[in-house]
Structures are given as C-alpha cells and as structure tokens.
C-alpha cells in the first residue's frame, strides 16, 4: 500500500506544481512568448523520447528479470544512451535550424539553450529506471517529483530579479533537469558503469526497446503534435492561449491518471476472472463518473478562474479551455479503460486503437485547423477522443473485460469496490 500511495502522492504533487509553474510562466511571458515556449518544448519533447528507442523501459525490464549483473545493465544502458542521445541531439539541431532559428531574437536563443534537453532527458530517464526497480523506490518517487518544485523555484527567482524572459525560463528548465539527473545518477549506482558494457546485453536492450517505440511514439504524438502543428495555421499568441487552455484540462486528466496508478496494480493481482471483471467495471465506472463530475464542476468556473490565474491577456483562451476540458474528461476516462486492457493482456488491441486515434487526430488538425483555427483543433481532439473511448468500451465488452451495462449503469457499490480492492493490494 505504501508504494501505491507514495506513487499517487508524487504524481499529484507533480501535476500541482506543474499547474503552479504554468501560471507563473504565463504571467511572466504573456501569450505570444508562452506560445513560443510551447512550440520549442513540444518539438524537443517529441524528438527525445522517440529516439530513446525504449532504452529506459528495457533497463527496467532487465533489472526486474535479473538475468544480468546490475553493474552490467547500468554500464550497457549508459553506453547505449550515448548513441540514442546523439541521435536525438542531431535531430533537435536539424529542427532548430529549420524551424526555430528563423524565428530570430530571444526565441532563437531559447531554442539554442534548450538543445541540452535531449541528452539530459535520456540520462534522466535512465537514472530513474535504475532506481525504479529495487529498494530505492522512495528516492525514485522523490526525484520524479523534485524537478517541478526546483523549476518553479528557479522561475520564481527569475521573476523576483526581473529576468523572466523566454531564455531565462528555458534555462531554469535545463538547470532543474540537470540537478535532478545528476542526483538520480548518484543514487542509482551509476558509478557501477565503470564495468565494461556487454555487447550481448546491449543487443537485448535495443531488441526489447524496439517493441516500445510505437507505444512511445503514440504517447508523445498525442501530447505534443498539436503544439508542433498549430503554428503552421495560427499565430504564436493563439498557441499561447491554447497551451493555457490545455493546462486547465490537465486538472481533470489527473483523475484518470490517479485511478490508473491505483487500479492497474490491483487488477494485475486478481487472478479470478469474475473478481477481475468486477474490479475492471468498477475502475471504468469510477473514471467516467469522477471525470464527468470534475468537468461539470470546473465548466462554470472557467470564465473567471482562467483570467484570475493566468491574467486578463489570456481571456481568449476561455472557449478553448471549455472544449479541452471536455476532451480532458474523456481522456481521463480513457486512461481507466486502458488500465483494464493492460491488466488483461490487451495491450496489442489498445496500441492499435490509440495509434489510430493519434493518426486521425493529426489528420484532423491538418484539415480543420487551417479553416477553424485552434478552436477547430480542440474540437477534433474532443470528437476523436470520444469515438476512441467508445471503441475501447466495445472491444472491452467483446473480450469479456467488462460488461457495458455494468459500466454505464453501475451499482451503488461500484466506487467502494475499487477503493477496497486498491487498499487490499498493499506493497
């Protein structure tokens, strides 16, 4: 139980601090530079995870498997990351030259500073992977949560000293990630990397990692494609409004993410099919009901909460925020359905549906955004997310993971079933 709630607590803290830093950054930069920041961060955050080639997941897998010595796993992983981070850095440099440098001024400077991100990201993910398996789970959670508060403190300092420009914000991001990464490498036993890497283990790492690339590509495309593509059709000021609206939707998205963290381990520990199906139905019902309730509460508050938090210059984000709030509620519920698929070995079907969802969303942006702008793009996300959620529910019923009637018309004990089973999980 301690691990489950430590993970939940760390995730909640991460999202809360992200909201706080997002508010401060928006007030420091204003809509146009907030859009420039979103564009730079989204581009590099798309490239770096994809070109990591699943190395961090492969390291966790090998550490859990225990077929190789830990020192060999660490040294081989770090050696492999020299290749993957070089590829990511090269791709980011090309993107910088083609898309960011031509913007000139402070935007070009910020993009240049942030080129440190792909290398730091790869090392950071490996350090966390080394800590995730083993006795240092608490340190793993602390470091997962540490980057946000440190970043918030640094941008707070930039604001205090009157240096809150785009380059300073990007520098704060790089410094925070550097500190957390170096700390993680220290505690993870990266000093063991002095042992000679194993060629056979390196091949195993890349072989396993390749199986994760499509899933990773789907996730980063879902999270970043809108902010990369929209500048082709709208101004950076509009992208800044869109980014703030997205931050509001994360308040609902956190519900599904939190349920997933608690329910997925509980589901995997249920071997009896009937018990697992009941808990699966409770998980999906909880995701739908709580996400819908949160959206219903936040919807009427957006008109005054958004300008209160981010400033009057972001009032044009209100219509975007209302659409993306609904999309966030649907995606929150989808996370709970996805937890059921993963626990029932339905990962392949889940990946196909999610990959199709992302592809249709990107196509929707290309055709709709030039005509209806950012609001049209937000509606694309809402509609396609809803369709994919329905598709997942239909497949879940056909495979016997959950009964549609029990999900949509839950008994009064549904949420209690989820809570009790999560508490029983332990460890």
Residue, then its C-alpha position, 0 to 999 in steps of 0.5 A: x500500500x505504501x508504494x501505491x500511495x507514495x506513487x499517487x502522492x508524487x504524481x499529484x504533487x507533480x501535476x500541482x506544481x506543474x499547474x503552479x509553474x504554468x501560471x507563473x510562466x504565463x504571467x511572466x511571458x504573456x501569450x505570444x512568448x508562452x506560445x513560443x515556449x510551447x512550440x520549442x518544448x513540444x518539438x524537443x519533447x517529441x524528438x527525445x523520447x522517440x529516439x530513446x528507442x525504449x532504452x529506459x523501459x528495457x533497463x527496467x525490464x532487465x533489472x526486474x528479470x535479473x538475468x544480468x549483473x546490475x553493474x552490467x545493465x547500468x554500464x550497457x544502458x549508459x553506453x547505449x544512451x550515448x548513441x540514442x542521445x546523439x541521435x536525438x541531439x542531431x535531430x533537435x539541431x536539424x529542427x532548430x535550424x529549420x524551424x526555430x532559428x528563423x524565428x530570430x531574437x530571444x526565441x532563437x536563443x531559447x531554442x539554442x539553450x534548450x538543445x541540452x534537453x535531449x541528452x539530459x532527458x535520456x540520462x534522466x530517464x535512465x537514472x530513474x529506471x535504475x532506481x525504479x526497480x529495487x529498494x530505492x523506490x522512495x528516492x525514485x518517487x522523490x526525484x520524479x517529483x523534485x524537478x517541478x518544485x526546483x523549476x518553479x523555484x528557479x522561475x520564481x527567482x527569475x521573476x523576483x530579479x526581473x529576468x523572466x524572459x523566454x531564455x531565462x525560463x528555458x534555462x531554469x528548465x535545463x538547470x532543474x533537469x540537470x540537478x535532478x539527473x545528476x542526483x538520480x545518477x548518484x543514487x542509482x549506482x551509476x558509478x557501477x558503469x565503470x564495468x565494461x558494457x556487454x555487447x550481448x546485453x546491449x543487443x537485448x536492450x535495443x531488441x526489447x526497446x524496439x517493441x516500445x517505440x510505437x507505444x512511445x511514439x503514440x504517447x508523445x504524438x498525442x501530447x505534443x503534435x498539436x503544439x508542433x502543428x498549430x503554428x503552421x495555421x495560427x499565430x504564436x499568441x493563439x498557441x499561447x492561449x491554447x497551451x493555457x487552455x490545455x493546462x486547465x484540462x490537465x486538472x481533470x486528466x489527473x483523475x484518470x491518471x490517479x485511478x490508473x496508478x491505483x487500479x492497474x496494480x490491483x487488477x494485475x493481482x486478481x487472478x479470478x476472472x469474475x473478481x477481475x471483471x468486477x474490479x475492471x467495471x468498477x475502475x471504468x465506472x469510477x473514471x467516467x463518473x469522477x471525470x464527468x463530475x470534475x468537468x461539470x464542476x470546473x465548466x462554470x468556473x472557467x470564465x473567471x478562474x482562467x483570467x484570475x490565474x493566468x491574467x486578463x491577456x489570456x481571456x481568449x483562451x476561455x472557449x478553448x479551455x471549455x472544449x479541452x476540458x471536455x476532451x480532458x474528461x474523456x481522456x481521463x476516462x480513457x486512461x481507466x479503460x486502458x488500465x483494464x486492457x493492460x491488466x488483461x493482456x490487451x495491450x496489442x488491441x489498445x496500441x492499435x486503437x490509440x495509434x489510430x486515434x493519434x493518426x486521425x487526430x493529426x489528420x484532423x488538425x491538418x484539415x480543420x485547423x487551417x479553416x477553424x483555427x485552434x478552436x477547430x483543433x480542440x474540437x477534433x481532439x474532443x470528437x476523436x477522443x470520444x469515438x476512441x473511448x467508445x471503441x475501447x468500451x466495445x472491444x472491452x465488452x467483446x473480450x469479456x473485460x467488462x460488461x457495458x451495462x455494468x459500466x454505464x449503469x453501475x451499482x451503488x457499490x461500484x466506487x467502494x469496490x475499487x477503493x477496497x480492492x486498491x487498499x487490499x493490494x498493499x506493497 
